[in-house]
Amino acid sequence: MSTIFITGAAAGIGRATAERFHAAGWALGLTDVDDQALAELATSLGGERVWTKRLNVVDSAEVALALGEFAKAHGDCIDVLFNCAGILRTGAFAEIPLEAHQRIIDINVTGLMNVTHHAYPWLKRSQAGKVINMSSASAVYGVPDFVSYSASKFAVRGLTEALNIEWSREGIDVVDIMPPFVKTAMVAANSSLLIERMGVNLTATDIATAVWQVANDKRAPVHNPVGWQFRAVLLVNKLFPSRVTRQALSFLSR
């Protein structure tokens, strides 16, 4: 039976992904800081093939323990790691407290590194392990009003690219998912002219479908954009100088 370990699994994209993989017969390791929502998710899934644990991805010791417990209960290996845990706060950079910026980096970058680092031995034992990182369209060009979030996703992109090369020697595939705005509570809780003007056209189910496709594609590319809108942005970014992207973002965010 194939296994997947998901961080940030209690809501939004993480929850939709858990539902998608559970329906396909996978064994799930579901973690989140919201243990009540995790319990509700496990109940809705029926409890079968579902392992849950409250987890703060910033706590390295907690992360190591959780991964070890799940792996040892499932053949001493993990087939797929989906790094979905992340937070967002929009607004003018100087008006957001430095502590809030730091928290974004802690969870989106340090947390992802913690989980990925501690998952390594269990992924290696799978002999066909895969890491899927939750990146973003914000990792293509720095986005105003999303400064620290955008910076965190640039870090995720760099880590993904580097490990895609490094861990390929170990038989572990490392890729990312890159969507624009998605209809989740996290996006709904934040406001931005950019969100209003570009719209929110993707659902959590759309992203879960993309994760499923990438997890089952041995030839998946390093970066996996989701949605026609973002694919068009990438095409423009390739065909024209980066100043065109800068001008577009400047206009849309005014």
C-alpha positions in Angstrom: 0.0 0.0 0.0 1.4 3.4 -1.0 1.9 6.0 1.7 1.8 9.8 1.8 2.7 12.2 4.6 0.9 15.6 4.5 1.7 18.7 6.5 -1.0 21.3 6.9 -3.6 18.6 6.2 -6.5 19.8 8.3 -8.0 22.3 5.8 -7.8 23.7 2.3 -5.4 22.1 -0.1 -4.0 19.7 2.5 -7.5 18.4 3.3 -8.5 18.1 -0.3 -5.3 16.2 -1.1 -5.9 13.8 1.8 -9.4 13.1 0.5 -8.1 12.5 -3.0 -5.4 10.0 -1.9 -7.6 8.3 0.6 -10.2 7.7 -2.1 -7.5 6.0 -4.1 -6.6 3.6 -1.3 -3.4 5.2 0.0 -2.4 5.2 3.7 -2.3 8.7 5.0 -0.1 10.5 7.6 -1.9 13.7 8.3 -0.5 16.5 10.5 -1.5 20.0 11.4 -1.4 22.4 14.3 -5.2 22.2 14.5 -5.7 18.8 16.2 -9.5 19.2 16.4 -9.8 19.7 12.6 -7.5 16.7 12.1 -9.8 14.6 14.2 -12.8 15.8 12.2 -11.0 14.9 9.0 -10.1 11.5 10.2 -13.7 10.9 11.2 -15.0 12.0 7.8 -12.5 9.7 6.1 -13.7 6.8 8.2 -10.5 6.3 10.1 -9.3 3.5 7.9 -5.7 4.0 6.6 -5.5 7.3 8.4 -2.8 8.3 10.9 -3.0 11.7 12.5 -0.8 13.8 14.8 -0.7 17.4 15.9 2.5 18.9 14.5 4.3 22.2 14.6 6.6 22.0 11.6 9.0 24.6 13.1 9.8 22.2 16.0 12.5 19.9 14.6 12.2 17.3 17.4 8.4 17.1 16.9 8.9 16.7 13.2 11.5 13.9 13.6 9.2 12.0 16.0 6.1 12.3 13.9 7.8 11.1 10.7 9.4 8.2 12.5 6.2 7.1 14.1 4.3 7.1 10.8 7.1 5.4 8.8 7.6 2.7 11.4 3.9 1.9 11.3 4.0 1.6 7.5 6.9 -0.6 6.5 9.7 1.7 7.6 9.3 4.0 4.6 7.3 6.9 3.2 6.5 7.0 -0.5 5.4 10.6 -0.9 5.9 13.7 1.3 3.6 16.6 0.5 4.9 19.8 2.2 1.6 21.7 2.3 1.9 23.6 5.6 2.2 27.4 5.1 0.8 30.7 6.0 0.1 34.0 4.3 -0.2 37.6 5.3 -0.7 40.4 2.8 -0.1 44.1 3.1 2.5 46.8 2.8 5.8 45.4 4.0 6.6 48.2 6.3 3.2 48.1 7.9 3.4 44.4 8.9 5.2 43.8 12.1 8.6 42.1 11.7 7.5 39.3 13.9 4.8 38.4 11.4 7.3 38.4 8.5 9.5 36.1 10.6 6.7 33.7 11.3 6.0 33.4 7.6 9.6 32.5 7.0 9.7 30.1 10.0 6.7 28.1 8.8 7.0 28.3 5.0 10.8 27.8 4.8 12.3 26.5 8.1 9.3 24.2 8.7 9.5 22.8 5.1 13.2 22.2 5.5 12.7 20.5 8.9 10.1 18.1 7.5 12.1 17.4 4.3 15.4 16.8 6.2 13.9 14.4 8.7 11.9 12.6 6.0 15.0 11.7 4.0 15.8 8.3 5.4 12.2 7.1 5.1 11.9 8.4 1.6 15.2 6.7 0.6 13.9 3.4 2.0 10.9 3.7 -0.4 13.2 3.3 -3.3 10.9 5.5 -5.3 10.3 8.4 -2.8 8.9 11.7 -3.9 8.8 15.1 -2.3 6.1 17.5 -3.5 6.6 21.0 -2.2 3.8 23.6 -2.1 5.3 26.6 -4.0 3.4 29.4 -5.7 3.1 31.7 -8.7 4.7 34.2 -6.2 8.0 32.4 -6.8 8.4 33.6 -10.3 8.7 37.4 -9.6 8.6 39.2 -6.3 5.0 40.2 -5.6 4.1 43.5 -3.9 1.9 43.2 -0.8 3.1 39.6 -0.6 6.8 40.4 0.2 7.7 37.9 2.8 5.4 35.2 1.4 6.9 35.7 -2.0 10.4 35.5 -0.6 9.5 32.3 1.2 8.3 30.7 -2.0 11.5 31.7 -3.8 13.3 29.8 -1.1 11.0 26.8 -1.7 11.7 27.0 -5.4 15.5 27.1 -4.9 15.4 24.2 -2.4 13.2 22.2 -4.8 15.6 22.7 -7.7 18.7 21.9 -5.7 17.3 18.8 -4.1 15.8 17.6 -7.4 19.4 17.2 -8.6 21.0 16.1 -5.3 18.5 13.5 -4.3 18.0 12.1 -7.8 21.2 10.2 -7.0 19.3 8.6 -4.1 16.3 7.7 -6.1 14.2 10.4 -4.6 12.3 12.8 -6.9 11.8 16.4 -5.6 9.3 18.7 -7.4 6.9 21.5 -6.6 3.3 22.7 -7.4 3.0 26.3 -8.4 -0.6 27.7 -8.4 -1.7 31.3 -8.3 -4.5 32.2 -5.9 -6.7 29.3 -4.6 -10.1 29.5 -3.0 -9.1 28.6 0.6 -9.7 30.2 4.0 -6.1 31.4 4.0 -6.6 33.5 0.8 -10.1 34.6 1.9 -8.6 36.0 5.1 -6.3 38.3 3.2 -7.0 41.2 1.0 -5.1 42.7 -1.9 -5.8 44.6 -5.1 -3.8 41.9 -6.9 -6.2 39.2 -5.6 -9.3 41.3 -6.6 -8.0 42.1 -10.1 -6.6 38.7 -11.0 -9.4 36.8 -9.3 -9.4 33.5 -7.5 -10.1 30.8 -10.0 -8.7 27.6 -8.6 -10.2 25.4 -5.9 -8.4 23.2 -3.3 -9.7 20.2 -5.3 -7.9 21.5 -8.4 -4.6 21.6 -6.5 -5.2 18.2 -5.0 -5.8 16.8 -8.5 -2.4 18.3 -9.6 -0.7 16.8 -6.6 -2.2 13.4 -7.4 -1.0 13.6 -11.0 2.5 14.7 -10.1 2.8 12.0 -7.4 1.9 9.3 -10.0 4.1 10.7 -12.8 7.6 9.4 -12.7 8.6 12.0 -15.4 7.0 15.0 -13.7 9.0 18.3 -14.3 10.6 20.1 -11.4 8.0 22.9 -11.5 4.4 22.2 -12.1 2.2 25.3 -12.7 -1.5 25.0 -12.2 -4.2 26.8 -14.2 -4.2 28.4 -17.6 -3.8 31.9 -16.1 -0.5 31.2 -14.5 0.8 29.2 -17.5 0.1 32.3 -19.6 2.1 34.4 -17.1 5.0 32.0 -17.4 4.9 32.1 -21.2 5.0 35.9 -21.1 7.9 35.7 -18.6 9.8 33.5 -21.0 9.1 35.5 -24.1 9.7 39.0 -22.8 12.2 40.7 -20.5 11.4 40.5 -16.8 10.6 44.2 -16.8 7.3 43.3 -18.5 6.3 41.1 -15.6 7.4 43.9 -13.2 5.3 46.5 -15.0 2.2 44.1 -15.0 2.5 43.5 -11.3 3.0 47.2 -10.6 -0.1 48.0 -12.5 -2.3 45.3 -11.0 -1.3 46.1 -7.5 -2.0 49.9 -7.6 
